[in-house]
């Protein structure tokens, strides 16, 4: 009887992708996204290594457990177009009660720009019209910055 691994991976990226899938399943079953540090860790695992801007949303149930993680918008090295209507659509389709917004800064610098703050406010207003709470917007880079911790939400 050989002790061969069940899975064979062809690259480091495949290993990282498999690890992220395991983390996401663990979070989906058990985590309540009310702890900002746990949320930052989850998002760092998902988004820190992208070479272009990606805007995603964590869709949460009434207990703030993860229903779904969705990457909705893909941009260039320094920007992505974001449409509140599409975020509302995704939230309504998954029956989410709350969301956490996230995007990465490929530069690694996570200081929020005026555009980051403005789009957060716009999305928050749009979602509030259909009774969906925006809990946070986290910027992922070399570290992670929570706009809620900064007082923008």
Order of alpha helices (4+ residues) and beta strands (2+ residues): alpha-alpha-beta-beta-alpha-beta-alpha-beta-beta
